[in-house]
Amino acid sequence: MHVAILTVGNELLAGDIENTNATWLARRLTEEGATVARIQTIPDDHDVIAGVVSEWSASFDAVVVTGGLGGTPDDITMEAVAAGLGREFVLIDDAAEQVEATIDAILERRSDIDFDLDVAWYASMPEGAEVLPNDEGLAPGCRAGNVYVLPGIPTEMKPIFETIADRFAGERASREVYADAPEGAVARELGAVATNFGVEVGSYPNRGGPTRIKLSGADPVVLDDAMAWLRENATVNLYESERAVKDARKESE
């Protein structure tokens, strides 16, 4: 399954907020076995959002959109997604019930708060959308076709994603090992293992620390063979974890 991640928000482009959603989603999707094919950040612009959603929904198996849900003027993501999918932007009764229940729960705890918000705006989605409940906030997420729309607040986005994570299951797998040496010391062997076994190779240097090596592919047997070859042919020490590298360094001191 090839998945694209679209994060929406002027604040992300301005650097006012760190885009942790993209990194977290990419990691979780990969863990589920999906292949993350694109990651892009775009502004709170209706036409831009609609255009990317229209293109990506036709190009990838799934699109995950975060950000721009709520009641402020720049929260236009849902409406733009509807436009990008060629669907009407309509009030979803299930979503309205969830929003109203959340407001009631908040008022029970905080009677001093006076809510003046447009429930219909929070609960409007692309026509025919599946509502994804938000137990941590006001704005529900949704699935419309192969497009998943989630809140941008990480503490709301993550729990919702976990309820749908198994929908992104794929056959892609990976194996990791840590080299107690700079990246360049294993470059030749990594090139050979990629060529000989047809696996994807990633190496991630860590200044002063071990180099993480990751082999990825669709066939677990091939991955095991590739890792066995790498262990046998590497001219540097390879370990199962960063902790194992640190322990080995202590023993040699």
C-alpha positions in Angstrom: 0.0 0.0 0.0 1.4 3.4 -1.1 0.3 6.2 1.2 0.8 10.0 0.9 0.9 12.3 3.9 -0.4 15.9 3.6 0.0 18.3 6.5 -1.9 21.6 6.3 -1.1 24.8 8.1 0.4 28.2 7.6 2.0 27.9 11.0 4.0 24.8 9.8 5.3 26.6 6.8 6.3 29.6 8.9 8.1 27.4 11.4 5.9 28.5 14.2 5.1 24.9 15.0 7.3 21.9 14.5 5.8 19.4 12.0 5.9 16.3 14.3 2.8 14.9 12.7 4.5 14.1 9.4 7.4 12.2 11.1 5.1 10.3 13.5 2.7 9.3 10.8 5.5 8.2 8.5 6.9 6.0 11.2 3.6 4.4 12.2 2.5 3.8 8.6 5.8 2.1 7.9 5.5 0.0 11.0 2.1 -1.1 9.7 3.8 -2.3 6.5 2.7 0.6 4.2 5.1 2.5 1.9 5.0 6.3 2.5 5.4 7.7 -1.1 5.0 11.4 -0.5 5.0 13.9 2.3 4.1 17.5 1.7 3.2 20.6 3.7 0.8 23.1 2.2 -0.9 26.4 3.4 -4.4 26.9 4.6 -5.5 27.6 1.0 -8.7 26.1 -0.2 -7.7 25.7 -3.9 -4.2 24.3 -3.0 -5.7 21.7 -0.6 -8.4 20.7 -3.1 -5.9 20.4 -5.9 -3.5 18.2 -4.0 -6.2 16.0 -2.6 -7.7 15.6 -6.1 -4.4 14.6 -7.6 -3.2 12.4 -4.8 -6.4 10.5 -4.2 -6.1 9.3 -7.7 -2.4 8.5 -7.5 -2.0 6.7 -4.2 -3.8 3.9 -2.3 -4.5 6.3 0.6 -4.0 9.9 1.6 -3.7 11.0 5.2 -4.4 14.7 5.8 -3.8 16.5 9.1 -4.5 20.0 10.2 -7.1 22.7 9.6 -10.1 21.2 11.5 -12.0 23.4 13.9 -13.8 26.7 14.1 -11.3 29.4 13.3 -11.2 31.2 9.9 -8.2 29.2 8.6 -9.8 25.8 9.4 -10.9 25.1 5.9 -9.4 21.6 5.3 -12.7 19.6 5.4 -14.4 21.9 2.9 -11.4 21.8 0.6 -11.1 18.0 0.8 -14.8 17.8 -0.2 -14.1 20.0 -3.2 -11.0 18.0 -4.2 -13.0 14.8 -4.1 -15.9 16.3 -6.0 -18.3 15.8 -3.1 -20.8 18.1 -1.5 -19.8 19.6 1.9 -22.7 18.6 4.1 -23.7 18.3 7.8 -23.1 14.7 9.0 -25.6 13.8 11.8 -23.2 11.4 13.5 -20.5 14.0 13.6 -22.9 16.6 15.0 -24.0 14.2 17.8 -20.3 13.7 18.8 -19.5 17.4 18.8 -22.6 18.2 21.0 -21.7 15.3 23.4 -18.2 16.7 23.7 -19.5 20.2 24.4 -21.8 18.8 27.1 -19.0 16.9 28.7 -16.8 20.0 28.8 -19.6 22.1 30.3 -20.1 19.5 33.0 -16.5 20.1 34.1 -16.3 23.8 33.4 -19.6 25.6 34.0 -17.7 28.9 33.8 -17.1 28.5 30.0 -19.6 29.9 27.6 -19.4 28.0 24.3 -20.4 30.0 21.2 -19.4 27.9 18.3 -21.0 26.6 15.1 -21.6 22.9 15.6 -22.6 22.6 12.0 -19.2 23.7 10.8 -17.4 21.3 13.1 -19.7 18.5 11.9 -19.7 19.2 8.2 -17.7 16.8 6.0 -17.6 15.4 2.4 -20.9 13.8 1.6 -20.9 10.1 2.5 -17.9 10.4 4.8 -17.2 7.9 7.6 -16.9 9.8 10.9 -13.7 9.1 12.9 -14.5 10.0 16.5 -12.3 12.4 18.4 -12.3 11.5 22.1 -9.7 14.2 22.9 -11.1 17.2 21.2 -14.1 18.9 19.4 -13.4 18.3 15.7 -14.0 14.7 14.5 -11.9 13.2 11.7 -13.3 11.4 8.7 -12.7 9.1 5.8 -14.0 10.0 2.4 -13.0 7.4 -0.2 -9.3 6.8 0.3 -8.7 10.1 2.0 -8.4 10.2 5.8 -8.7 13.7 7.4 -7.4 14.0 11.0 -7.0 16.9 13.4 -3.6 18.7 13.5 -3.2 18.6 17.3 -1.0 15.6 17.9 -2.8 14.6 21.1 -6.0 14.3 19.0 -4.5 13.0 15.8 -2.5 10.1 17.3 -5.4 8.3 19.1 -7.7 8.6 16.1 -5.0 7.2 13.8 -4.5 4.2 16.1 -8.2 3.3 15.7 -7.6 2.9 11.9 -4.0 1.9 11.8 -4.8 -1.7 10.7 -6.3 -0.3 7.5 -2.8 0.5 6.3 -1.4 -2.9 6.8 0.9 -4.0 4.0 3.6 -6.5 3.2 6.6 -4.3 3.5 9.0 -5.4 6.2 12.4 -4.2 7.5 15.5 -5.4 9.4 17.8 -3.1 11.4 21.3 -3.4 12.7 23.8 -0.9 14.2 27.4 -0.5 13.1 30.0 0.8 15.5 31.6 2.8 12.8 31.0 5.8 10.5 28.7 5.4 7.6 31.5 5.4 5.1 33.0 2.3 6.7 30.1 0.2 5.5 29.2 2.0 2.2 30.7 -0.7 0.0 28.9 -3.5 1.7 25.6 -1.6 1.7 25.9 -1.0 -2.0 26.6 -4.7 -2.6 23.7 -5.9 -0.5 21.3 -3.6 -2.3 22.5 -4.9 -5.7 22.7 -8.6 -4.8 19.4 -8.9 -3.0 17.3 -6.1 -4.5 16.4 -4.6 -1.1 16.2 -1.0 -0.1 19.1 0.1 2.0 19.1 3.1 4.4 22.0 4.2 6.6 21.6 6.9 9.3 24.7 8.2 10.8 24.7 9.5 14.4 27.6 11.8 15.2 29.5 10.2 18.1 27.1 7.2 18.1 26.5 4.1 16.0 25.3 4.1 12.4 21.8 2.7 12.1 21.4 0.4 9.0 17.9 -0.5 7.7 17.1 -3.0 5.0 13.5 -2.9 3.7 11.6 -5.0 1.2 8.5 -7.1 0.6 10.0 -10.5 1.1 11.0 -11.4 4.7 13.1 -14.3 3.6 15.1 -12.2 1.2 15.6 -9.6 4.0 16.9 -12.3 6.3 19.3 -13.5 3.7 20.5 -10.0 3.0 21.1 -9.3 6.6 22.9 -12.6 7.0 25.2 -11.7 4.1 25.8 -8.2 5.5 26.8 -9.6 8.9 29.2 -12.1 7.3 30.8 -9.6 4.9 30.9 -6.4 6.9 34.4 -5.3 8.0 33.0 -3.5 11.1 31.2 -4.8 14.2 27.4 -5.0 13.9 25.0 -5.0 16.8 21.3 -5.5 17.4 20.7 -2.2 19.2 22.3 1.0 20.2 22.4 -0.3 23.8 24.5 -3.3 22.6 27.0 -0.9 21.0 27.3 1.1 24.2 27.8 -2.1 26.2 30.5 -3.3 23.9 32.3 0.0 24.1 32.3 -0.1 27.9 33.7 -3.6 27.9 36.5 -2.6 25.6 37.5 0.4 27.8 
